[in-house]
Amino acid sequence: MPRDGSGTRREILDTAMRLFVDQGYDKTSLREIAESVGVTKAALYYHFRTKDDIVRAALQDYYGTVGDVVDWLGTVPPGEARDVELVERLRTLFDGPLGLAMRFSQTNPTVMNRDEFHGASGRELRRLVQILAGPDAAAEAFLRATLAFGALVLGTIGDDDAPFPMGAVEDRGDASRTIALELLAGVRRPTLP
């Protein structure tokens, strides 16, 4: 069955990012990516000329999904129901393409430290934290919103990527959800002097 252009493009992005995570960016060639996808190198070149082009497109796509969540977040009033929906949306993204982007950034820090790749993730995450913390938020609200996001990230990374043992995947996911919701609830509660 022939592939359509967008399906091939998506397969190239996902396959390349997995290879970059598993083998490292520098140790993965365009030829390996083409072979893994099952296309010719010429077909790969039709979509992407360089590994940097692949990373740029993948990160744009992945962080665009975060942008969609942030846009949605800006349309609903703060509260427990919003927090629960947000956590579920983010966990779904982390289990899919955003998780792959996060693992890529952890396993390829030299590539991610380039200005062209670092900016997109930071922009969307700042928007997310700003909306969660609220307008004119104090430092505690910003920290709680940031840590809630961090709890979800740590709940989805693999044991090989974690800096310390974190338990079974199912337990880690449930714990990250609970902690993120507790932190977000604290953003809405006034702090006692």
C-alpha positions in Angstrom: 0.0 0.0 0.0 1.5 3.4 -1.0 2.1 5.9 1.7 0.9 9.5 1.6 3.4 12.3 2.0 2.2 13.4 5.5 2.2 9.8 6.8 5.8 9.3 5.6 6.9 12.6 7.0 5.4 11.7 10.4 7.0 8.2 10.3 10.4 9.7 9.5 10.1 12.2 12.4 9.1 9.6 14.9 11.6 7.0 13.7 14.4 9.5 13.6 13.7 10.8 17.1 13.6 7.3 18.5 16.9 6.5 16.9 18.4 9.7 18.2 17.2 8.8 21.7 18.4 5.1 21.5 21.7 5.7 19.6 22.4 9.4 20.0 22.1 12.1 17.5 25.7 12.0 16.3 25.7 8.2 15.9 22.6 8.1 13.8 22.9 8.6 10.0 20.3 9.7 7.5 20.8 6.3 5.8 19.9 4.4 9.0 16.8 6.6 9.4 15.7 5.9 5.8 16.3 2.1 6.2 14.4 2.0 9.5 11.4 3.8 7.9 11.7 1.6 4.7 12.2 4.4 2.3 15.1 5.4 0.0 17.5 8.0 1.0 16.1 10.1 -1.9 12.6 9.8 -0.4 14.0 10.9 2.9 15.7 13.9 1.3 12.3 14.9 -0.3 11.1 15.6 3.3 14.3 16.5 5.1 17.8 17.4 3.9 19.6 17.1 7.2 19.3 15.7 10.7 19.0 19.2 12.0 15.9 19.7 9.7 14.4 16.5 11.2 15.0 17.7 14.8 13.7 21.2 14.1 10.5 19.8 12.5 10.0 17.2 15.2 10.4 19.7 18.0 8.2 22.2 16.3 5.5 19.6 16.0 5.9 18.3 19.5 5.9 21.7 21.2 3.1 22.8 19.0 1.0 20.2 20.8 1.9 21.9 24.1 0.9 25.2 22.5 -2.5 23.7 21.7 -2.9 22.6 25.3 -1.8 26.1 26.6 -4.3 27.7 24.2 -7.1 25.5 25.6 -5.9 26.3 29.1 -6.3 30.0 28.5 -10.0 29.5 27.7 -11.2 27.7 30.8 -11.5 29.1 34.3 -9.1 27.9 37.0 -10.3 25.2 39.3 -10.0 21.5 40.1 -11.8 20.3 37.0 -9.4 22.3 34.8 -6.4 21.0 36.6 -7.6 17.4 36.3 -8.2 17.8 32.5 -4.9 19.6 32.1 -3.0 16.8 33.8 -4.7 14.2 31.7 -4.0 16.1 28.5 -0.3 16.5 29.4 0.1 12.9 30.4 -1.4 11.8 27.1 1.1 14.0 25.3 4.0 12.7 27.5 3.0 9.1 26.7 3.3 10.0 23.0 5.3 12.5 21.0 6.0 15.0 23.7 7.6 12.3 25.8 9.8 11.4 22.9 10.9 15.0 22.6 11.6 15.2 26.3 13.7 12.0 26.1 15.5 13.4 23.1 16.4 16.5 25.0 17.7 14.5 28.0 19.8 12.1 25.8 21.1 14.8 23.4 21.8 17.8 25.6 24.5 19.2 23.3 22.0 19.4 20.4 19.3 20.8 22.7 21.6 23.6 24.0 21.7 25.1 20.5 19.7 28.3 20.5 17.6 27.2 17.5 16.3 24.2 19.4 16.1 25.5 22.9 13.8 28.4 22.3 10.6 26.6 21.2 10.3 24.5 24.3 11.1 27.3 26.7 8.5 29.6 25.1 5.6 27.2 25.4 6.5 26.0 28.9 6.8 29.6 30.1 3.3 30.3 28.7 2.0 27.2 30.5 3.4 28.1 33.9 2.3 31.7 33.5 -1.4 30.7 32.9 -1.3 28.1 35.7 0.3 30.5 38.2 -2.1 33.3 37.3 -1.7 37.0 36.6 0.5 38.8 39.1 1.4 35.5 40.7 3.9 35.3 43.6 7.0 33.2 43.5 5.3 30.3 45.3 2.6 30.1 42.6 5.2 30.0 39.8 7.2 27.4 41.7 4.1 25.2 42.3 3.1 25.4 38.6 6.6 24.6 37.5 7.0 21.7 39.9 3.6 20.3 38.8 4.8 20.2 35.2 8.1 18.6 36.4 6.2 16.0 38.4 4.4 14.9 35.2 7.7 14.9 33.2 9.4 12.7 35.9 6.4 10.4 36.0 6.8 9.6 32.3 10.5 9.2 31.7 12.0 5.8 31.7 14.1 4.4 34.5 17.2 4.6 32.2 16.7 8.4 31.9 15.9 9.0 35.6 18.7 10.2 37.9 17.4 8.0 40.7 15.2 4.9 41.1 11.5 5.8 40.7 9.6 2.6 41.0 7.2 0.8 38.6 5.9 2.8 35.6 2.3 2.5 36.7 3.1 3.7 40.3 5.2 6.5 39.0 2.5 7.7 36.7 -0.2 7.7 39.4 2.2 9.4 41.9 3.1 12.1 39.3 -0.6 12.8 38.7 -1.4 13.0 42.4 1.6 15.3 43.2 0.9 17.6 40.2 -2.8 18.0 41.3 -1.7 18.7 44.9 0.7 21.4 43.7 -1.9 23.0 41.4 -4.4 23.0 44.2 -1.9 25.0 46.2 -1.7 27.6 43.5 -5.4 28.5 44.1 -5.1 28.5 47.9 -4.0 31.6 49.6 -0.7 31.3 51.4 -0.8 31.8 55.2 1.6 34.4 56.6 
